[in-house]
Amino acid sequence: MKRILLLSVLLLACLGEAAAQFTYKWTPVPMDSTWDTMKDFRATQTIEKYGPQVAPLQEIIGYSEDEYSSRRPESGLSNFAADVIKAIAEKKTGDKVDVAMTNYGGIRTSLPKGAVRVYDIFSIFPFDNYLVTFDIKGSDLRRFLDQMISRRRVEALSGVEIVITGKQADKLLVAGAPIDDGRVYKFATINFLMDGGDGVVLSDVAFNRKDTGIWIRDAIVEYLKEQMARGEKIVLQPDGRIQYTDWEERRR
């Protein structure tokens, strides 16, 4: 308070006689909870307009045991994303899916520890990617996986077991068995990769393509809601599906 009075005196001195004719009065105003009831009209309008749209994003859809991040060659979160694509594809199409894939670049942040809300999933998977299934010959599937292996850039996969040394596979299993070149396999992925994103080439070897129109983030939200309804928590761990025998030496 003394500082305010001193500033007022200094101001009057600087302004001279004209300022001396200026009169003022003041009273202390306690800044307490009574001010909480005041609202900014424009802010209130904005909240009222968008509140109903934002509220669903706050819904808790699961509880995570820990914070989980995505990283190569595999991680709990990347495995989870690929596994959910496989599970939802099977549920929505009624077909048994042998291989599922998504890209690491599409997993944008970590899954938080504790309560997981819809907006967390939208933050992790922010792109408008939808689920696509197709058939692929065993020989083409082998060639496709070998190409990723030779680039040492294997994306997040489900339904496979791969052990890599250098740029070759020491072990390559799909659905628990070596690839049969003459067999037809069911593959599930996202439209971004299906259409050539991240340098992935599938359209030339895929047939019987089905565009489900199911957004990946919506599929994951649905999956987690069902998991929570069963009383299950989110626990994500690597399982060794993608291994590099020389990963530490050649990590990049």
C-alpha positions, 0 to 999 in steps of 0.5 A: 500500500505504501508503494502505491501512495509513494508512486502517486506522490511522485506522479503528482510531482512530475506532472506539476500544477496541472496534476495537482488539481487531479483528485483521486481516492482508493480503497483496498480490494481483497483478492479472495474467492469472491472473485471466482464468480466473475466470468469473462463473457467471451470466454464463457461463450466459447466454453459453452459452444465447444464444451459439449464437443470436448467433454467426451474426450475427458472420458476415462477408458482405462488405467495404465500400470506405467507410462509407455513409449514407442521405440524400435525395434519393438516396445510395449506400445508399438506392439499394442498398436499392431495387436489392436489393429489385428484384433479389431480387424478380426472382430469387424470383418470376421476374418482370421488375420495373420499379420497386422502392421502400423508405422512408428511414425504414426505413434506420436507420444507416450501412453500416460500412467494412471487414468487414460482418457480418450484425448490421450489416445487421440494424442498418441494416434492423431492422424485420420488413418483407417483400417484396411485389410487385404490378401497377399500371397506368401511369396509376396509377403516374404519379399515385403518383410525381407525388404523391411529387414534389409533396410533395418527399418521394420515397422510395428508388426503383429503375428510375426516372430523375426530375428535379424542379424545385419540385414538378413533374417535368422528367423522369420515366422508368421502365425507361428510357422515359416512362410508358405510361398503358395499360401494366401495370408490375410493382412491388416494395416492402415490406409496410410501405409497401404497407399505408399506412406513411409515408403511402404509398397503394398498396393502392387501385391495386395488383392481383395482389399477392404476399406473398413472406414474404421478410424484406428484411434476409435478402434483403440478407444473401443478396445480399451473400453472393453478391456476396462469393462472386464476389469483389466488394467493396461500392462504393455511389455515387449515380447521379443517378436522383433529382435536384432542380434546386433542391435546395440552395435548397429543401432540407428 
